[in-house]
């Protein structure tokens, strides 16, 4: 036997499973009635509540604010770096264009030439390059003096100080206590040699006492020798147009 728990109707047909009156499932008549209980709060699955509209709007706003701050910082860093680079370029360009202004009254030092000692004069092959010792105007002769007329001269007087036509003769008086002057040749001397020194070299007078000597103008030679005589050393020389010798 089966019984409907809702309307209480009983059925003897064991093949029925639902109440014919209200369609409620049938129970065995000897079993306890089945009660249908509604869903308890614990059996209902809990669904997380959706965030409120205000909270959902705040998160994107915060992200946007943070992004804007980072963009501003990046722009400031770029601007600062660019300004420093431009300043460096301006500084370097000014350094390259820097010029030193010299006052108008300032003068740049001019290089000084080193003083090189000149060698002592020596005769050359040119007559103009050889030393010529001329007599004072009072000692110059007009060429009319003959060998019998004695002319006082100094130790630096040369035959070139007088008229030097070939064949002319002159008599000179050398003062005492003389100083030797350069001469060129031996026995035959260049016309620009010291007459008194050549006379000492030839052995006719001395430096201490001086004396009277007579010379004769001769043609020039292509070479003049050098010797050492009576404490006087003569010099060698090349071509010279006029010469003199002593007449004994």
Protein Blocks (a to p, Z undefined) as FASTA:
>chain_A
ZZdfknopacfblkbcbdfklopacddfkbccdddddddfklpccddddddfklmmmmmm
mmmmmmmmmmmmmmmmmmmmmmmmmmmmmmmmmmmmpccdddfkbccddddddddddddd
dddfbfklpccddddfklpcehlacfklccdddfkbcfklpccbehiacdddddehiadd
ddedehiacfkbcfklmmmmnopacfklgpadddddddddfbdcdddeehiacddddddf
bdcdddZZ
